[in-house]
Amino acid sequence: MFSGTNVLDFRGSSIPREPIEAYLATDYSICGGRRLILRVGQRNQDLAALYQKYAVSTAAVLTAWNPYSEPRSDADNETAQRELSSEIVSLSLRHEPGHGADTTGKWPPEPSRLVLGIDLETAATLGRRFRQNGIVWVSANAVPILVLLR
């Protein structure tokens, strides 16, 4: 795994630079009870407040859309996203709906889930299971980082 907040943190990954730059530039919008926008490398006070409210200290943004950043049909993506949501429910973890939106507009928004209280290993396992290049991980400091899975 490779993790960081800058494209140079990912030298050695098999993922090309262009999608890494897109992941780093994405706004990860969470649309649950409290709307918030996560940005890689920027502390999010609203997320820190959610940590306190639900007595957790970690979170991840996960999606099942477009495995390995290869476009799939909406129907295939929606099926995969429902499977991911079912996996999260089976773990008994609080989760909120959201989407990742590329700020340049080159990549269309993709639905995602903010999963509270998930550990990095479990989040990475889910990301790999749904053939994702990476996940957004947030530790107790409430600063999102990009974690590439290959």
N, C-alpha and C positions, 0 to 999 in steps of 0.2 A: 504494500500500500504506500501511496505517496500522499502527503498532506501539506497544506499551507494556504497562503493567502495571495501569493504572487506567482505568475506564470513560471518564473525561474525555479520555484520550489518543486517543479514537476519534471525536471530533466531526468531522463531515464525511463519515463513512462512510455508505454506503447501507444498512448492516445496522442493524436496530432495536436499541435499548438492551437489551431483555430477553435476547436470545440472547448479546449481548456480555457481559452480567453473568454469564450461565450459563457461558460459556467461561472467564471469569476465575476463577470459583468451582470449576471442575472439578478433581478429583484425577486426574492422568494417571498411572495405575499401569502399571509395566513389570514383566512377569512372566518375564523371561529368566533367565539364569544367576544374576543378582543382582537380587532384587526391590527396586524403589525406587518412590517416589511423587514425581512432579514437580508443583510448584504454581507458577503464574505469579507472578513477583516474588520467589521465595524460592530462594536459592542451594542447590544440592543437592550435598553432598560426595560421595555415592555416584556421581553422574554424573561429577563431576570425577575420581574414581578410575577410572571406565571410560575417560575420555578418556586418562588416563595409560597404562592397560593396553593400549589399542588404538592409541596414538599418533595420536589425532585431537583436534580442538579445537572441533568443532561437532556439533550434533545437531538433529533435528526430530522432532516427533510428528506423524504423518500418518495420515489415515483416508480411506476412500472411502464410508463409511456416510452415509446420509441427505443427499444433495447439497443444498446451500443450506439445511440444517436442515429439510428437508421429509421427513417419514417415508416410507420405502419398505419394501417387503416384505423379510423376512429373506433370501429367495432372491436378490432383486435386490442387496441389500447385500452378501451373501456373494460373489456373482459379481464385483461391483465391487472388493471387498477383495482377492480373488484376483488380479485384474488389477493392482491397485496393488502387491501383493507381487511379482508377476512383473516389473513395471517396476523395482522396487528391486533385485531380483536381477540384472537386466540391467545395472545400474549398478555391480555388484560391490561393493556397500556392505554392511557388517555391519548387521543389524537384529534387533530383539527384539520379541516380541509384547507387547501391552498393551491397555489399554482406558481410555477416559475416563469417569469417573463423576461426575455432578453431585452435589455434596454435599447439595443440598436434596431430592434424590429426584424432582424434577419431570421430568427427562429421563432416559430409560433409558440404561444404560452402552452405549458403542459401542466395538467393537474398533478397535485402532490399531496402529501400528508405531513404535517408536523407531528412527530411522535415524541411525547414527553416521557422522560424517565427510562429511555432505552439506552443500553450500553453500546459502546462502539462496535464490539464484536458482533452483537446481534444485528445492529443496523447494517454493518458491512455484509453480513451473511444474507440479509434480505436483499440488499442491493445486488449482490452477485446472483442470487436466485432469480431475480427478475432481469438479469443481464444488463445492468446499468454500468456505465463507465465510472460513475462516482456517486457520492452522496454528500450532503452538507451535514456536518457534525458540529454540535455546539456543546462545549464542556461547561463546567460551573461558572466560568468567567463570562458567559453569555456573548462570546465572540465567535461567530460562525467561521468555520474553515471548510475548505473543499478537501475531500478525501477521495482520491482516485483509487479504483479497485483493480486496475490492471495497467 
